[in-house]
């Protein structure tokens, strides 16, 4: 099960409305988890 805002963040990233730094900020805001960050971007999360 994903976070409530996972699909929204993923869609923004895929549509190139958000870059990787915005997705990283979503982790800091607790919108998505570090694991979800990796699923979306394909890169490991680092603070």
PyMOL Python script that loads the backbone (N, CA, C, O; Angstrom):
from pymol import cmd

cmd.read_pdbstr("""\
ATOM      1  N   UNK A   1       0.852  -1.189   0.000  1.00  0.00           N
ATOM      2  CA  UNK A   1       0.000   0.000   0.000  1.00  0.00           C
ATOM      3  C   UNK A   1       0.890   1.241   0.000  1.00  0.00           C
ATOM      4  O   UNK A   1       1.896   1.301   0.706  1.00  0.00           O
ATOM      5  N   UNK A   2       0.509   2.209  -0.788  1.00  0.00           N
ATOM      6  CA  UNK A   2       1.281   3.443  -0.910  1.00  0.00           C
ATOM      7  C   UNK A   2       0.681   4.559  -0.054  1.00  0.00           C
ATOM      8  O   UNK A   2      -0.458   4.476   0.406  1.00  0.00           O
ATOM      9  N   UNK A   3       1.479   5.596   0.140  1.00  0.00           N
ATOM     10  CA  UNK A   3       1.020   6.797   0.838  1.00  0.00           C
ATOM     11  C   UNK A   3      -0.133   7.428   0.063  1.00  0.00           C
ATOM     12  O   UNK A   3      -0.304   7.180  -1.131  1.00  0.00           O
ATOM     13  N   UNK A   4      -0.915   8.241   0.756  1.00  0.00           N
ATOM     14  CA  UNK A   4      -2.081   8.875   0.136  1.00  0.00           C
ATOM     15  C   UNK A   4      -1.718   9.745  -1.068  1.00  0.00           C
ATOM     16  O   UNK A   4      -2.488   9.832  -2.024  1.00  0.00           O
ATOM     17  N   UNK A   5      -0.567  10.378  -1.026  1.00  0.00           N
ATOM     18  CA  UNK A   5      -0.192  11.293  -2.100  1.00  0.00           C
ATOM     19  C   UNK A   5       0.805  10.682  -3.088  1.00  0.00           C
ATOM     20  O   UNK A   5       1.331  11.386  -3.950  1.00  0.00           O
ATOM     21  N   UNK A   6       1.064   9.392  -2.970  1.00  0.00           N
ATOM     22  CA  UNK A   6       2.030   8.724  -3.854  1.00  0.00           C
ATOM     23  C   UNK A   6       1.674   8.910  -5.328  1.00  0.00           C
ATOM     24  O   UNK A   6       2.530   9.305  -6.119  1.00  0.00           O
ATOM     25  N   UNK A   7       0.442   8.636  -5.706  1.00  0.00           N
ATOM     26  CA  UNK A   7       0.039   8.713  -7.115  1.00  0.00           C
ATOM     27  C   UNK A   7       0.170  10.131  -7.661  1.00  0.00           C
ATOM     28  O   UNK A   7       0.569  10.323  -8.810  1.00  0.00           O
ATOM     29  N   UNK A   8      -0.166  11.123  -6.839  1.00  0.00           N
ATOM     30  CA  UNK A   8      -0.057  12.509  -7.267  1.00  0.00           C
ATOM     31  C   UNK A   8       1.405  12.881  -7.522  1.00  0.00           C
ATOM     32  O   UNK A   8       1.732  13.470  -8.552  1.00  0.00           O
ATOM     33  N   UNK A   9       2.276  12.532  -6.578  1.00  0.00           N
ATOM     34  CA  UNK A   9       3.703  12.841  -6.723  1.00  0.00           C
ATOM     35  C   UNK A   9       4.272  12.115  -7.938  1.00  0.00           C
ATOM     36  O   UNK A   9       5.031  12.701  -8.710  1.00  0.00           O
ATOM     37  N   UNK A  10       3.912  10.852  -8.113  1.00  0.00           N
ATOM     38  CA  UNK A  10       4.395  10.072  -9.249  1.00  0.00           C
ATOM     39  C   UNK A  10       3.948  10.695 -10.572  1.00  0.00           C
ATOM     40  O   UNK A  10       4.737  10.801 -11.510  1.00  0.00           O
ATOM     41  N   UNK A  11       2.698  11.100 -10.644  1.00  0.00           N
ATOM     42  CA  UNK A  11       2.163  11.711 -11.861  1.00  0.00           C
ATOM     43  C   UNK A  11       2.905  13.010 -12.183  1.00  0.00           C
ATOM     44  O   UNK A  11       3.278  13.241 -13.333  1.00  0.00           O
ATOM     45  N   UNK A  12       3.120  13.852 -11.181  1.00  0.00           N
ATOM     46  CA  UNK A  12       3.855  15.108 -11.401  1.00  0.00           C
ATOM     47  C   UNK A  12       5.261  14.837 -11.913  1.00  0.00           C
ATOM     48  O   UNK A  12       5.749  15.551 -12.789  1.00  0.00           O
ATOM     49  N   UNK A  13       5.918  13.808 -11.375  1.00  0.00           N
ATOM     50  CA  UNK A  13       7.277  13.477 -11.799  1.00  0.00           C
ATOM     51  C   UNK A  13       7.283  12.947 -13.240  1.00  0.00           C
ATOM     52  O   UNK A  13       8.115  13.350 -14.053  1.00  0.00           O
ATOM     53  N   UNK A  14       6.360  12.054 -13.543  1.00  0.00           N
ATOM     54  CA  UNK A  14       6.287  11.471 -14.887  1.00  0.00           C
ATOM     55  C   UNK A  14       5.985  12.548 -15.933  1.00  0.00           C
ATOM     56  O   UNK A  14       6.541  12.518 -17.031  1.00  0.00           O
ATOM     57  N   UNK A  15       5.119  13.484 -15.602  1.00  0.00           N
ATOM     58  CA  UNK A  15       4.758  14.563 -16.526  1.00  0.00           C
ATOM     59  C   UNK A  15       5.805  15.675 -16.550  1.00  0.00           C
ATOM     60  O   UNK A  15       5.635  16.685 -17.233  1.00  0.00           O
ATOM     61  N   UNK A  16       6.893  15.478 -15.795  1.00  0.00           N
ATOM     62  CA  UNK A  16       8.001  16.441 -15.717  1.00  0.00           C
ATOM     63  C   UNK A  16       7.573  17.790 -15.153  1.00  0.00           C
ATOM     64  O   UNK A  16       8.198  18.816 -15.423  1.00  0.00           O
ATOM     65  N   UNK A  17       6.494  17.774 -14.364  1.00  0.00           N
ATOM     66  CA  UNK A  17       6.086  18.980 -13.656  1.00  0.00           C
ATOM     67  C   UNK A  17       6.970  19.162 -12.417  1.00  0.00           C
ATOM     68  O   UNK A  17       7.196  20.283 -11.960  1.00  0.00           O
ATOM     69  N   UNK A  18       7.461  18.044 -11.885  1.00  0.00           N
ATOM     70  CA  UNK A  18       8.369  18.048 -10.740  1.00  0.00           C
ATOM     71  C   UNK A  18       9.660  17.370 -11.149  1.00  0.00           C
ATOM     72  O   UNK A  18       9.650  16.387 -11.891  1.00  0.00           O
ATOM     73  N   UNK A  19      10.789  17.909 -10.653  1.00  0.00           N
ATOM     74  CA  UNK A  19      12.064  17.235 -10.842  1.00  0.00           C
ATOM     75  C   UNK A  19      12.366  16.407  -9.586  1.00  0.00           C
ATOM     76  O   UNK A  19      11.567  16.364  -8.651  1.00  0.00           O
ATOM     77  N   UNK A  20      13.515  15.761  -9.584  1.00  0.00           N
ATOM     78  CA  UNK A  20      13.858  14.868  -8.476  1.00  0.00           C
ATOM     79  C   UNK A  20      13.939  15.608  -7.142  1.00  0.00           C
ATOM     80  O   UNK A  20      13.597  15.041  -6.105  1.00  0.00           O
ATOM     81  N   UNK A  21      14.379  16.852  -7.153  1.00  0.00           N
ATOM     82  CA  UNK A  21      14.480  17.603  -5.895  1.00  0.00           C
ATOM     83  C   UNK A  21      13.099  17.870  -5.294  1.00  0.00           C
ATOM     84  O   UNK A  21      12.954  17.898  -4.072  1.00  0.00           O
ATOM     85  N   UNK A  22      12.099  18.063  -6.128  1.00  0.00           N
ATOM     86  CA  UNK A  22      10.728  18.256  -5.619  1.00  0.00           C
ATOM     87  C   UNK A  22      10.195  16.960  -5.008  1.00  0.00           C
ATOM     88  O   UNK A  22       9.502  16.981  -3.991  1.00  0.00           O
ATOM     89  N   UNK A  23      10.526  15.832  -5.640  1.00  0.00           N
ATOM     90  CA  UNK A  23      10.092  14.542  -5.098  1.00  0.00           C
ATOM     91  C   UNK A  23      10.800  14.298  -3.760  1.00  0.00           C
ATOM     92  O   UNK A  23      10.200  13.774  -2.821  1.00  0.00           O
ATOM     93  N   UNK A  24      12.065  14.677  -3.683  1.00  0.00           N
ATOM     94  CA  UNK A  24      12.818  14.540  -2.426  1.00  0.00           C
ATOM     95  C   UNK A  24      12.167  15.397  -1.342  1.00  0.00           C
ATOM     96  O   UNK A  24      12.089  14.982  -0.186  1.00  0.00           O
ATOM     97  N   UNK A  25      11.709  16.572  -1.705  1.00  0.00           N
ATOM     98  CA  UNK A  25      11.022  17.437  -0.752  1.00  0.00           C
ATOM     99  C   UNK A  25       9.722  16.793  -0.266  1.00  0.00           C
ATOM    100  O   UNK A  25       9.326  16.993   0.883  1.00  0.00           O
ATOM    101  N   UNK A  26       9.065  16.034  -1.118  1.00  0.00           N
ATOM    102  CA  UNK A  26       7.843  15.333  -0.721  1.00  0.00           C
ATOM    103  C   UNK A  26       8.136  14.310   0.369  1.00  0.00           C
ATOM    104  O   UNK A  26       7.290  14.055   1.226  1.00  0.00           O
ATOM    105  N   UNK A  27       9.335  13.723   0.340  1.00  0.00           N
ATOM    106  CA  UNK A  27       9.739  12.802   1.417  1.00  0.00           C
ATOM    107  C   UNK A  27       9.901  13.590   2.711  1.00  0.00           C
ATOM    108  O   UNK A  27       9.420  13.165   3.762  1.00  0.00           O
ATOM    109  N   UNK A  28      10.571  14.729   2.643  1.00  0.00           N
ATOM    110  CA  UNK A  28      10.792  15.561   3.831  1.00  0.00           C
ATOM    111  C   UNK A  28       9.475  16.035   4.441  1.00  0.00           C
ATOM    112  O   UNK A  28       9.374  16.212   5.655  1.00  0.00           O
ATOM    113  N   UNK A  29       8.462  16.240   3.587  1.00  0.00           N
ATOM    114  CA  UNK A  29       7.149  16.691   4.050  1.00  0.00           C
ATOM    115  C   UNK A  29       6.260  15.516   4.493  1.00  0.00           C
ATOM    116  O   UNK A  29       5.104  15.709   4.867  1.00  0.00           O
ATOM    117  N   UNK A  30       6.818  14.302   4.444  1.00  0.00           N
ATOM    118  CA  UNK A  30       6.099  13.078   4.807  1.00  0.00           C
ATOM    119  C   UNK A  30       4.907  12.794   3.907  1.00  0.00           C
ATOM    120  O   UNK A  30       3.925  12.188   4.335  1.00  0.00           O
ATOM    121  N   UNK A  31       4.998  13.237   2.651  1.00  0.00           N
ATOM    122  CA  UNK A  31       3.958  12.920   1.672  1.00  0.00           C
ATOM    123  C   UNK A  31       4.173  11.530   1.108  1.00  0.00           C
ATOM    124  O   UNK A  31       3.210  10.819   0.817  1.00  0.00           O
ATOM    125  N   UNK A  32       5.440  11.134   0.949  1.00  0.00           N
ATOM    126  CA  UNK A  32       5.803   9.794   0.483  1.00  0.00           C
ATOM    127  C   UNK A  32       6.964   9.295   1.330  1.00  0.00           C
ATOM    128  O   UNK A  32       7.605  10.068   2.042  1.00  0.00           O
ATOM    129  N   UNK A  33       7.228   7.992   1.246  1.00  0.00           N
ATOM    130  CA  UNK A  33       8.337   7.398   1.997  1.00  0.00           C
ATOM    131  C   UNK A  33       9.607   7.394   1.151  1.00  0.00           C
ATOM    132  O   UNK A  33       9.566   7.667  -0.048  1.00  0.00           O
ATOM    133  N   UNK A  34      10.717   7.086   1.780  1.00  0.00           N
ATOM    134  CA  UNK A  34      11.980   6.970   1.059  1.00  0.00           C
ATOM    135  C   UNK A  34      11.915   5.846   0.032  1.00  0.00           C
ATOM    136  O   UNK A  34      12.491   5.959  -1.050  1.00  0.00           O
ATOM    137  N   UNK A  35      11.218   4.764   0.363  1.00  0.00           N
ATOM    138  CA  UNK A  35      11.062   3.648  -0.569  1.00  0.00           C
ATOM    139  C   UNK A  35      10.229   4.069  -1.781  1.00  0.00           C
ATOM    140  O   UNK A  35      10.527   3.680  -2.910  1.00  0.00           O
ATOM    141  N   UNK A  36       9.200   4.852  -1.543  1.00  0.00           N
ATOM    142  CA  UNK A  36       8.376   5.348  -2.648  1.00  0.00           C
ATOM    143  C   UNK A  36       9.169   6.309  -3.527  1.00  0.00           C
ATOM    144  O   UNK A  36       8.981   6.330  -4.743  1.00  0.00           O
ATOM    145  N   UNK A  37      10.047   7.099  -2.930  1.00  0.00           N
ATOM    146  CA  UNK A  37      10.936   7.974  -3.700  1.00  0.00           C
ATOM    147  C   UNK A  37      11.723   7.143  -4.698  1.00  0.00           C
ATOM    148  O   UNK A  37      11.841   7.510  -5.867  1.00  0.00           O
ATOM    149  N   UNK A  38      12.267   6.011  -4.228  1.00  0.00           N
ATOM    150  CA  UNK A  38      13.060   5.151  -5.105  1.00  0.00           C
ATOM    151  C   UNK A  38      12.189   4.535  -6.196  1.00  0.00           C
ATOM    152  O   UNK A  38      12.625   4.415  -7.341  1.00  0.00           O
ATOM    153  N   UNK A  39      10.969   4.147  -5.855  1.00  0.00           N
ATOM    154  CA  UNK A  39      10.052   3.596  -6.865  1.00  0.00           C
ATOM    155  C   UNK A  39       9.767   4.628  -7.961  1.00  0.00           C
ATOM    156  O   UNK A  39       9.739   4.288  -9.144  1.00  0.00           O
ATOM    157  N   UNK A  40       9.560   5.868  -7.570  1.00  0.00           N
ATOM    158  CA  UNK A  40       9.192   6.916  -8.514  1.00  0.00           C
ATOM    159  C   UNK A  40      10.370   7.331  -9.386  1.00  0.00           C
ATOM    160  O   UNK A  40      10.240   7.429 -10.606  1.00  0.00           O
ATOM    161  N   UNK A  41      11.525   7.576  -8.758  1.00  0.00           N
ATOM    162  CA  UNK A  41      12.662   8.143  -9.500  1.00  0.00           C
ATOM    163  C   UNK A  41      13.643   7.104 -10.013  1.00  0.00           C
ATOM    164  O   UNK A  41      14.386   7.364 -10.960  1.00  0.00           O
ATOM    165  N   UNK A  42      13.654   5.921  -9.392  1.00  0.00           N
ATOM    166  CA  UNK A  42      14.637   4.906  -9.754  1.00  0.00           C
ATOM    167  C   UNK A  42      15.970   5.105  -9.072  1.00  0.00           C
ATOM    168  O   UNK A  42      16.918   4.361  -9.321  1.00  0.00           O
ATOM    169  N   UNK A  43      16.050   6.116  -8.206  1.00  0.00           N
ATOM    170  CA  UNK A  43      17.279   6.408  -7.472  1.00  0.00           C
ATOM    171  C   UNK A  43      17.057   6.258  -5.982  1.00  0.00           C
ATOM    172  O   UNK A  43      15.952   6.490  -5.492  1.00  0.00           O
ATOM    173  N   UNK A  44      18.102   5.871  -5.252  1.00  0.00           N
ATOM    174  CA  UNK A  44      18.015   5.748  -3.810  1.00  0.00           C
ATOM    175  C   UNK A  44      17.899   7.137  -3.196  1.00  0.00           C
ATOM    176  O   UNK A  44      18.501   8.093  -3.685  1.00  0.00           O
ATOM    177  N   UNK A  45      17.123   7.241  -2.125  1.00  0.00           N
ATOM    178  CA  UNK A  45      16.952   8.515  -1.428  1.00  0.00           C
ATOM    179  C   UNK A  45      18.163   8.783  -0.556  1.00  0.00           C
ATOM    180  O   UNK A  45      18.629   7.896   0.160  1.00  0.00           O
ATOM    181  N   UNK A  46      18.669   9.997  -0.616  1.00  0.00           N
ATOM    182  CA  UNK A  46      19.715  10.436   0.315  1.00  0.00           C
ATOM    183  C   UNK A  46      19.378  11.852   0.759  1.00  0.00           C
ATOM    184  O   UNK A  46      19.035  12.715  -0.049  1.00  0.00           O
ATOM    185  N   UNK A  47      19.483  12.062   2.049  1.00  0.00           N
ATOM    186  CA  UNK A  47      19.098  13.366   2.635  1.00  0.00           C
ATOM    187  C   UNK A  47      20.041  14.449   2.342  1.00  0.00           C
ATOM    188  O   UNK A  47      19.832  15.583   2.774  1.00  0.00           O
TER     189      UNK A  47
END
""", "prot")
cmd.dss("prot")
cmd.show_as("cartoon", "prot")
cmd.util.cbc("prot")
cmd.orient("prot")
